[in-house]
Amino acid sequence: MSISLSVHSGNSIGFKILKYLKMKKTLLFSVIFIVFLSQMGYNQQQISLKAAYKKDFLIGTALGAEHIHERNEVANHLIKKEFNAITPENHMKSGLIHPEWGRYDFDIADKYVAYGKKNGMYVVGHTLVWHSQLPKFATQLQNVDSIRSFMTEHIKTVASRYAGQINSWDVVNEALNEDGTMRKSIFLKLGEGYIKEAFDLAAKIDSKAELYYNDYNIEQPAKRKGAIGIIKKLQASGSKINGVGIQGHWSINTLNLQEIEDAIIEFSNLGVKVAFTELDLTVLPNPWDLKGADINQNFEGNPQMNPYINGLPDSVGVVLAEKYEQLFKLFLKHKDKISRVTFWGVNDGHSWLNGFPIRNRTNYPLLFDRNFQPKLAYQSVINLKK
Ligand code: XIL
């Protein structure tokens, strides 16, 4: 009796719990509603990167399987709204598309190409010849004949499957060392001429695609010289090369605009287009910048190396925005030489820089945050066109 009475009385514990739960529910709904409204506010804006830069150069992003399969409606909406060029982050690399000798897995690459076509986007093929992310069988090849037959069969099969549907191929990726000499990859066992072989084969199989040489750090003088050498040799021997891709994996702490400008001008003087193919700006410390750091040291789980796990401090967000603004100002200054600027990922949560060069960090290198909301850096890039 006393129990049933207390349940019905206004001051009972049961009633208080009910009231508390109701308050919590109302609060939760309010928060969801506010997030929804701010999302709507951004979504309903007509402004977008691709519209703002329409007359200047293409604006691209790299897609993972989750984007190609259109799994997340918010991501999907953002990709279509903001970008007019796409690159497959992984699914055209030989390790994934060509897992065993003579066996290809085209499933996701086919869907990627179809996604680009359906949405009227510029479709990049990345990449035909690269020493990384090779299938295991290819890393074990020893003799020159089998390496040549792997490379040529691979290019023939992949380039012909998508012939006429790829706007540009990164034909060769990362063939250079930092000092501008040729990287000792398995392909170099064919001699330096492997680059010409690859370009000529790609040109023969897909005559419509533009052909690019792609690499990181080639804005830096020594490596830039090496890239200029590759381009000049191709040109001198009558090969087709349309452009050079500067990857653009940079840092807010060490961004060197002068080198980037020199590279744009020097590459363009050779008569090729310049694309920024994999742009991101890390905000995290780089272990190899630390004086006396032993590179064999394990930095994973070291809080000094992962300082922003609870969010990006406003002060760092401002620096990121400034760096992006300076970069895009430079890109606009040379827009007649630049074909495309592609970000390496859709939003911060998706970026490979959460796992490289140290695993399990929280990085903030792109223009959209983990909730797909535009960051201050997005505004600064857009504002340059207002
Ligand atoms: C990266 C991808 O983003 C990661 O998901 C993958 O684990 C490793 O490769 N240069 C390139 C890109 O040309 O293909 C690389 O992409 C980043 C460096």
Residues whose N, C-alpha, C, O or C-beta is under 5 A from the ligand:
A	BS01	XIL	E89 W352
